[in-house]
Amino acid sequence: MTAATEYDSRYLKGVLLFNRAEYFEAHEVWEDLWHETAGPERRFIQGLIQAAVCVYHASNGNALGSRRLFHSGRRYMSGFAARHLGMDAEYFWNMMEQALAEFLFDQSVRVATLQVEFIPKIALLPEPHFWPEDT
């Protein structure tokens, strides 16, 4: 990124896919970006990847996989400013926690119940100059 509102198109495509509940597809796009990212940004992108797969697992009932990815994804994104790459990470993870609350901290729960109304939509501030077309 060269300026605050010039986001990588793969980052934006992943945001669009995540917001459309296409979690596995968002993970795939962000993973391509992750492979080419160095430094601290790499950890942030990895947190997004794990968040997407976390919700994907939860939507398929996999409580164990979802729990693991929630905790590791949140750790990857901790330490960044409240708003990083235009995203409010604190709000994002707080909403993720609500969406997964029924099984997140209870290790005895084997089948995930996802509260889809709490899955956050990612809003970027500042808004990008463009959004990728044909996602």
N, C-alpha and C positions, 0 to 999 in steps of 0.2 A: 504494500500500500504506500502510495506516495503522498496522499492527503487524506484528511479525516473522512471525506465522503467518497473516496475512490476505493471501494472494496473489491477484492478479487471476485470475479464472476462465479467461481465455484463456491465460494463462501455464500454468496447471495442465492445461488441455485439451491444449495443445501437448506438455507433458511426458508425459501419458498416451499420446498418439498416437505420439510418438517411441519410447517404451518398448514399444509394440506393433508397432514396425517400419513404421509408416505415416508415412514421412519426408516425403513431399510434402504430406500433409495437415497434419502438424505445422508445416511451413513456412508453409502458408496461414494457419493460426490465429495463429501468432506474428507474421506480417506484418501482420495486422489490428491486433494490439496495438502493434507497432512504429510504425504510422502515428499512433497517439495518444500515444506516449511521447515525452517531452522529456528533455533533459539527459543525464547519463552513462548512465542506464538504457537509453537508446535504443541505445547502442553494444553493450551486453550482449545485448539482444534481437536485434540484428542478427547478432551472433556465433552465437546459437542458430539463427537462420534459415539462416545459411550452413552451419552444421554439418549441419542436416537435409538441405539440398540436396546437400551434399558426399557424404553417405552414399547419397542417392538416385542421384546420378550414378555413384558407384562400383558400386552394385548393378546398374546398366545398362551397366557396362563402360567408362564415360567417364573415363579416367584423368586427362586434362588438366583437365577441368572440376572433377573431384573435388579434385585437387591445389590448384588455384587457390582454391577455396572453403575448403579446410582451412586454408591459410596465412592468408587474409584473415580468416576467422572466428576463428581463434586470436588474431590481432592485435587484433581488436575486443574480445575478452574479456580481453586482458592488462591488467594494471594494476588490476584489481579484486581485492578481498580473496580469499583462498583459497576462502572460502565466501561467495557472493553470491546474493541471492534464494533462499537455502536450498540452493544447488547448490555442490558442490565442483568448481569449474571446472578446477583443476589436474588432478585425477583424471580428469575427463571428457576433457580434451584428450590426456592421456597414453594413455588407452585408445583414443581415436580414432586416435592415431598407430600403435598396435599393430594396429588393425583394417585400416589402410591401408598398413602397412609394406612390402608387396611391391612397391608402385609409387610410394609417396609421394615419395621423394627421387631416384628414377631417372627422369630426363626422357625417356629412350629408351623407356620402357614406355608403350605406347599404349592397351592394354586393361587396365582395372582388375581386380584380383582382391581381393575383399573377404573378410576373415577375420571372419565374422559373430560368432564366439564372443567377440570382443574389443569389439564395439560396446557402449558403456556403457549401462547403465540409469540414468536420472536419479533419484536419491533426494534428497528435500528434508529438510533439518533446519533449523529445526524442521518437523515435519510440519504440513501445512495442517489447519485446522479442518474443512474439507470438500474433497471432490473433485467436480468437475462431473459430473453424471450424463448418461447417454445420449450418449457421445462417439462 
